[in-house]
């Protein structure tokens, strides 16, 4: 063994063995570090995507959750449950049908105290719920007992899965007389999630999959169910005739899981997000195999290049040392003719030094090229990450983009009318809306913790101008005169710009409807500030509000319009109340006047 490593050849053999072992060790260690870093990056991306999916789901659930609560107070529904009559059933059928269409609910129906359906939004369809007995469903008996219920299952009539949100209906004495139910289906939400390329599923408190981008997983379980749980779910007909079998992989907890069926096989990073108020949990699976493999391969190639460079430099040094030793031996052996050969030897050393410098320069250029390639790889990774979140952002900016389209169309009308000043205002509004899109993208991470923007200082004139831009064309078309008194300069209130514009626009549209048959129609708009209180007054010279409507003006479904639903003023009042203000009707001798009272911004 000693002879194997002796002499100049032995030194090179030892040199090669040491660098092979060192390179193998570094490749293994760096590959493991790269694998952990890549898995951590995929997990962070999965957590972000899961939070966005959970936020969208919570928003969808909260949007439909208030529907049964509002309908439970409907006087027509209470009258029907107390004393069913054919004309009342027909009226509620049509009302439920309109509400289901507007709210995009799959079905809205009313059950009496015995669980029999009296009226339903799908009364025209072959799968109508009218007359069906649902006393065995938890959303009936739990709502009758607890006041409300949430239940996900296959429809016994339609055969389609959906979430049932129910609310007990009480008479004036507080006695339960029935249940109002709204069914919500999630086909559109599942389709949106499916386009993201990340398998997602939601489980209920029993661990049963209720919403999923993989249809084969629906009504599978994350862990085995006990016999009593299976009997209870079978009695409730949660999954219809489908057996409640386990998912084909370890379906609980976080970390990484390997899946071989139903979706592209490979490793997936799993994250979970709780859905408060429903007992649900959202699970997101982010593909990890390709990303981890690319990161490990890139890291190992980088280590190989670095170790090769270091080995080359070390080999050069070893070679120089061997040459120096050889020269010393030759000098000792040929000391007599040293002077004769000194010039030639010097030239040889100069040439060797030039070659070494050239090699060093070549290796420096190679290192610079390697660094440039690494920077390009990092930039490409950043662009890929931006591409992954682009689909989640598109959903959140639909409303500003739609408003941009509206302002663009309005600008076109102004340009057709050769009204350049008004067109520039519309284009300025478009610029403001594009800035609003930027605000939406900045607040994407915070969106999962809140469902609305915080109240801030909002310019009153700017909000009123935004509403008038949308309704101005209609006012001119109807020949309605606008009496707008200027507000104090720089006046701002605590509100949210978009929602304040919505309230002003709602009241202006109501005023336009009110003066439709008036000979000289006019609308006045006045802003007044007193101390910390700011009042926006919108009045018209129409026929005014009838006394019987005035008493229940801000009650849901109370309206004197032929095609009205009776929710516009209720929504406007709730928006103003959210700002800490108040919306009221002011008594006037003629017409109607609505007052928006807000707090002045400091």
Protein Blocks (a to p, Z undefined) as FASTA:
>chain_A
ZZmmgcjklmmmmmmmmmmmmmmmmmmmmmmmmmmmmmmmmmmmmmmmmmmmmmmmmmmm
mmmmmmmmmmmmpmklmmmmmmgcfklmmmmmmmmmmmmmmnopabdcdddfkopafbdf
klmpmklcghpacklpmklmmmmmnopacdddddfklopacdddddddddfkopafbdcd
ddddfklmmmmmmmnopacddddfkopafbdcblklgopafbdcdfklmmmmmmnomnom
accdddfbdfedehjdddfehiacddddddddddehklpacdddddfklmmmmmmmmmmm
mmmmmmmmmmmmmmmmmmmmmmmmmmmmmmmmmmmmmmmmmmmmmmmmmmmmmmmmmmmm
mmmmmmmmmmmmmmmmmmmmmmmmmmmmmmmmmmmmmmmmmmmmmmmmmmmmmmmnopak
lmmmmmmmmmmmmmmmmmmmmmmmmmmmpcbdcdddddfklmmmmmmmmmmmmmmmnopa
cddddddehiacdddfklmmmmmmmmmmmmmmmmmmgfbgcdddddddehjbccdddddf
bebjafklmmmmmgghiafbfkbghlmmmmmmmmmmmnopacdddddfehjddddddddd
ZZ
